[in-house]
């Protein structure tokens, strides 16, 4: 995988990417983004941007994107099932960012669980972000920065063993080939069970080679490939308890009040050992850069991505009121999906002056074609009423006990030949122009300006059972950002900013939960679905950023408000209208870097007050957004007690979260604490111990809109041996 800014760092053109982006991070603090769309250092950028560097990732022994994003307060995670697929589903400031995730600045639409073995750092841009990323990005975007070849020799290898049969090995080797070429290879193997969830296991492997040519010359070329393959036992957590559910004589239920997960043993598993989830991602990238002058560079990046997912997960379903009677319907959800993307980006970056004004700019053209195909597996999952027959064999094992489910029940509901073979299809073609400029008026005043125009053409083709009917939508998306920065001193800034984003129909192409769907079912499609314009979002932000303690430590603070209008709602006649409104406002504080040369800290705090003003359901008015805790806090810190000995720990707090707009299903607030210790035997060998969920807290980290909540792992420990030379 190729960072768009990676090779530029080795050219003669002045670039923004910091040295540590391509090497071992020297600090928890990163001063500049690796994306060339940022035309100023973060201190001079009128936006909340959080960069999680490799140093933090390694000190936490993080192994997944979910682990890494825990360091960003205000990011939560949603759960999936069938229509809303399993995979990474982060929410930023209350807005779903599943399809607003990028790899080196290029959209990665597939619903997968992402790895970290080939990542240099993770960048989180908060607030409406249409100018940077195009469609979506209502609450922000996530940009994953990959490792690339460097002009030096090194090898970093690690072997980790832990509780719950945890095994992980990685190798990161770089070889200099002559004066101007290099080859880098990253390998990973991972296998584990999950603490407190005896049946759940994860297994995956990955490989990522990168060739770079022309390093240190005016013209540079990089060829890279990324492959990740996984085979997991999925976990649908614990059903909601619905204590006030009343069951009618016909077995249907009457409704519920606000409720959390059922109070059952942590290791209760309501699926079956025969459940599975298999995924694969392949990504090939070609990048070319050329220095036109010492202040002007052109770059072209072409990428092909293919991802697929296939799963059967028997999910605890509460929809028939069975939980009240101590029974749980195992509703089998299945998915067979493929996503194929080809994208090209051509970009011009540089610096110039107009009189006394200094400009740092980036402008480009993006072209992409994304195609998705979604099918299901043929299963006999029964209906909710099947629990009337009782748990176990009488119900064909589609019903189990709330208190003592047996995951080893036989799977008798055969797959009848596998996939149904009648998929639905989505296709989106995007053509976009963008431009960014940071204007320096004098040493005290700067402005960030950016705009983007997308020609967005999407269509959804129903399956043969629906006569292959086509629903289509074509939109022009215009988004922009404006920011004014005042610097009273060189190491501090105050700013105000405004930004917009647009979420058109089919923005996730069926690879996530989207209110703007063209897909029948999820999000709903009325007769007028194709006539509805994009959802509109705008962000207001006032903030300040300071580099203190000899610039070792960065402190940030911001007040923000995001307003959404033109959201799709359901009218009484079943048609749809773009009349929905909602907003979230709050405070975000951040800190990263070194308090002393021995003491590193990273984290922050977010307060969010969200409000649904109109979503078409009168009883939802005034409710909080789903997956939006009012308070969230994260802290990771390490301290070098001795030159060879480092200790550290983490503290994380997340407030109560609702799973739905009705605010009838929720997960409670929680604290989680981690600990670490590392000992360096020599410059080539160190050992690190990480303990997660130190006090073995039983808590829930994902709330689905209905049916279930995901329970987090119990206490676990990992011992990692690191060799570097």
ABEGO torsion letter per residue (X at the ends): XBBAAAAAAABABBBABBAAAABBBABABBABBABAABABBAAABBBBBBBBBAAAAAAAGBABAAAAAAABBGBBBBBBBAABBBEBBBBBGGBBAAAABBBGGBBBABBBBBBAAABABBBBBBEBAAAAAEBEGAAEBBBBBBBBBBBBBBBBBBBBBBBGGBBBBBBBBBBBBEAABBBBBBBBBBBBBBBGBAABBBBBBBBBBBBBBGBGBABBBBBBBBBBBBBBBBBAEBBBAGAABBBBAAGBBAEBBBBBBBBBBAABBABBAABBBBBBBBBBBBBBBBBABAABBBBBBBBBBBBBBBBBBBBBBAAAGAAAAGBBBBBBBBBBBBBBBBBBBBBBBEBBBBEABBBBBBBBBBBBBBBBBBBBBBBBAEBAAAAAAEBEAAAGGABBBAABBBAABBBABBAGGEBAGBBBBBBBBBBBBBBBBBBBABAABBBBBBBBBBBBBBBBBBBAAAGGBBBBBBBBBBBBBBBBBBBABAABBBBBBBBBBBBBBGAAGGABBBAABABBGBGEBBAAAAABBBBBBBBBBBBBBBBBGGGABBBBBBBBBBBBBGBBBBBAAGBBBBABBBBBBEBBBBBBEBABAABBBBEEBBBBBBBBABAGBAAABGBBBBGBBABBBBBBBBBBABAABBBBBBBBBBBBBBABAAGABBBBBBBBBBBBBBBBABAABBBBBBBBGAAGBBBBABBBABGBBBBBBBBBBBBBBBBBX
